[in-house]
Amino acid sequence: MNDDLPDTVKKCIDLLEENLAILSNLEYDLNDEQEDKLQSDLKLHQLYDMAEDVSESSKLKRAESNFVRRMAED
């Protein structure tokens, strides 16, 4: 029984590592769907501000994803 435990834990860790990117992408896609709402009658400066917000948000999400991946590798 004691010899099987490390092998079982290793298999679980391997499965998590394989699926971490998939799960991260699913979370990202689900959050994006919730944020996809159209607004009409926006001014140019509002569109510019929104573009900056989207850029910042995507950079933060990418950084979070990379951080989680690095933590899983350790």
MOTAUR-V959873 format. One line per field, one symbol per residue. psi: psi as a letter, one per 20 degrees, with the letter a starting at -180 (. if undefined). Layout:
psi = ???
This chain:
psi = ghhhghgggggggggghhiggghghggggghhhhimpqprlqrghhggggggggggghgghgggghggghhhh.
